[in-house]
Amino acid sequence: MRRTRAGRSRKLIKTKEKVIITALVCMALVAMILQPGSNNEALAVSNFKQPINMMYSFMSQRNFNQIDEMNGSTYHYFRSIQLKKKEAVTEHDQPIPDDKVPDKDVKEEEAANTEKAENTNQAGSDKADNQEVAQEQNNQEINLHKVYLTFDDGPSAYTTSILESLNSYGMKATFFMLEPNMKKYPDELNQIINEGHVPALHGVSHNVSKIYRSEQTVVDEMKQGQATLLNLTGALTHLIRTPYGSAPYMKPSYKEAVQAAGFQLWDWTIDSNDWRYSNGEFVGKVIQQMENYRYKSSPIVILLHDRKSTAEHLPSLLTYLQSHGYETEVLNEKLAAYNF
């Protein structure tokens, strides 16, 4: 009876040992999978006996390829896992080619070049700022000492009188002329050019509802005046002034259209309003605006008209300009056009 109990106890102990051994084998197997670099042996004969046999292999020998010793489905499963892990490790540990390794000297050279470029850009920016300041100073000097006299709506019966006054003071002007008047007063037109003044265009109709009907009507009127001027004098100009000024009729699309046609649009910075007066009041108006000139970065462009009252009182204005050291110049296509 005692032997029977003792035998049972030994069997129970062996069963417990097998359970423990199996558990240890499973744990060892998991550890082996998680450490792909280890080379412990796992001698397997069949899928059923592999756990037990693997335990004895771990306890007895080293440096075997455990995956290659397996068979059946277990082999394929662990083989695929092992290959994936090796690929991952190989990719991670792969050395960077020499041509892709940043050299210390190259880094230092790149840093030096970057710093040099930044210094160059800063110097260029400072130079541009200085040039801008110098240009603004030049503009201010021009505005303070140079005046652009402009006459609209001619030629007329009073053009010759205006030209005589200008010539007597040694001054020049720009004439924005209407196409019908060029045809009506061809002699005065040629006199303007022959005496060194500049011809320019003012359109054809001088009618808001006609010239500003569309972008194309503005361009067409200017081209018609340009062709007539060229035919009568042989002179070609691209300087234009639209009737009543560019505001508010010359919308952005209108300005783009005349620019695309090759014209340069000019307005004015001082309005004499000479068309309002008959006794020379415009002279005082002009002087007042000059003495309180607001557009310091723009040229002094005075708007006058080719008419009787202006011709009669023009010498008073020219006397003021001369006595205050002003010089007159003509507009040209090299200047940056001023418009509203």
Secondary structure in CASP SS format (residue, H / E / C, confidence):
PFRMAT SS
TARGET T0000
AUTHOR 0000-0000-0000
METHOD secondary structure of the structure
MODEL  1
M C 1.00
R H 1.00
R H 1.00
T H 1.00
R H 1.00
A H 1.00
G H 1.00
R H 1.00
S H 1.00
R H 1.00
K H 1.00
L H 1.00
I H 1.00
K H 1.00
T H 1.00
K H 1.00
E H 1.00
K H 1.00
V H 1.00
I H 1.00
I H 1.00
T H 1.00
A H 1.00
L H 1.00
V H 1.00
C H 1.00
M H 1.00
A H 1.00
L H 1.00
V H 1.00
A H 1.00
M H 1.00
I H 1.00
L H 1.00
Q C 1.00
P C 1.00
G C 1.00
S C 1.00
N C 1.00
N C 1.00
E C 1.00
A C 1.00
L C 1.00
A C 1.00
V C 1.00
S C 1.00
N C 1.00
F C 1.00
K C 1.00
Q H 1.00
P H 1.00
I H 1.00
N H 1.00
M H 1.00
M H 1.00
Y H 1.00
S H 1.00
F H 1.00
M H 1.00
S H 1.00
Q C 1.00
R C 1.00
N C 1.00
F C 1.00
N C 1.00
Q C 1.00
I C 1.00
D C 1.00
E C 1.00
M C 1.00
N C 1.00
G H 1.00
S H 1.00
T H 1.00
Y H 1.00
H H 1.00
Y H 1.00
F H 1.00
R H 1.00
S H 1.00
I H 1.00
Q H 1.00
L H 1.00
K H 1.00
K H 1.00
K H 1.00
E H 1.00
A H 1.00
V H 1.00
T H 1.00
E H 1.00
H H 1.00
D H 1.00
Q C 1.00
P C 1.00
I C 1.00
P C 1.00
D H 1.00
D H 1.00
K H 1.00
V C 1.00
P C 1.00
D C 1.00
K H 1.00
D H 1.00
V H 1.00
K H 1.00
E H 1.00
E H 1.00
E H 1.00
A H 1.00
A H 1.00
N H 1.00
T H 1.00
E H 1.00
K H 1.00
A H 1.00
E H 1.00
N H 1.00
T H 1.00
N H 1.00
Q H 1.00
A H 1.00
G H 1.00
S H 1.00
D H 1.00
K H 1.00
A H 1.00
D H 1.00
N H 1.00
Q H 1.00
E H 1.00
V H 1.00
A H 1.00
Q H 1.00
E H 1.00
Q H 1.00
N H 1.00
N H 1.00
Q H 1.00
E H 1.00
I H 1.00
N H 1.00
L H 1.00
H H 1.00
K E 1.00
V E 1.00
Y E 1.00
L E 1.00
T E 1.00
F E 1.00
D E 1.00
D E 1.00
G E 1.00
P C 1.00
S C 1.00
A C 1.00
Y C 1.00
T H 1.00
T H 1.00
S H 1.00
I H 1.00
L H 1.00
E H 1.00
S H 1.00
L H 1.00
N H 1.00
S H 1.00
Y C 1.00
G C 1.00
M C 1.00
K C 1.00
A E 1.00
T E 1.00
F E 1.00
F E 1.00
M E 1.00
L C 1.00
E H 1.00
P H 1.00
N H 1.00
M H 1.00
K H 1.00
K H 1.00
Y C 1.00
P H 1.00
D H 1.00
E H 1.00
L H 1.00
N H 1.00
Q H 1.00
I H 1.00
I H 1.00
N H 1.00
E C 1.00
G C 1.00
H C 1.00
V E 1.00
P E 1.00
A E 1.00
L E 1.00
H C 1.00
G C 1.00
V C 1.00
S C 1.00
H C 1.00
N C 1.00
V H 1.00
S H 1.00
K H 1.00
I H 1.00
Y C 1.00
R C 1.00
S C 1.00
E H 1.00
Q H 1.00
T H 1.00
V H 1.00
V H 1.00
D H 1.00
E H 1.00
M H 1.00
K H 1.00
Q H 1.00
G H 1.00
Q H 1.00
A H 1.00
T H 1.00
L H 1.00
L H 1.00
N H 1.00
L H 1.00
T H 1.00
G C 1.00
A C 1.00
L C 1.00
T C 1.00
H C 1.00
L E 1.00
I E 1.00
R C 1.00
T C 1.00
P C 1.00
Y C 1.00
G C 1.00
S C 1.00
A C 1.00
P C 1.00
Y C 1.00
M C 1.00
K C 1.00
P H 1.00
S H 1.00
Y H 1.00
K H 1.00
E H 1.00
A H 1.00
V H 1.00
Q H 1.00
A H 1.00
A C 1.00
G C 1.00
F C 1.00
Q E 1.00
L E 1.00
W C 1.00
D C 1.00
W C 1.00
T C 1.00
I E 1.00
D E 1.00
S C 1.00
N C 1.00
D H 1.00
W H 1.00
R H 1.00
Y C 1.00
S C 1.00
N C 1.00
G C 1.00
E H 1.00
F H 1.00
V H 1.00
G H 1.00
K H 1.00
V H 1.00
I H 1.00
Q H 1.00
Q H 1.00
M H 1.00
E H 1.00
N C 1.00
Y C 1.00
R C 1.00
Y C 1.00
K C 1.00
S C 1.00
S C 1.00
P C 1.00
I E 1.00
V E 1.00
I E 1.00
L E 1.00
L E 1.00
H E 1.00
D C 1.00
R C 1.00
K H 1.00
S H 1.00
T H 1.00
A H 1.00
E H 1.00
H H 1.00
L H 1.00
P H 1.00
S H 1.00
L H 1.00
L H 1.00
T H 1.00
Y H 1.00
L H 1.00
Q H 1.00
S H 1.00
H C 1.00
G C 1.00
Y C 1.00
E E 1.00
T E 1.00
E C 1.00
V C 1.00
L C 1.00
N C 1.00
E C 1.00
K C 1.00
L C 1.00
A C 1.00
A C 1.00
Y C 1.00
N C 1.00
F C 1.00
END
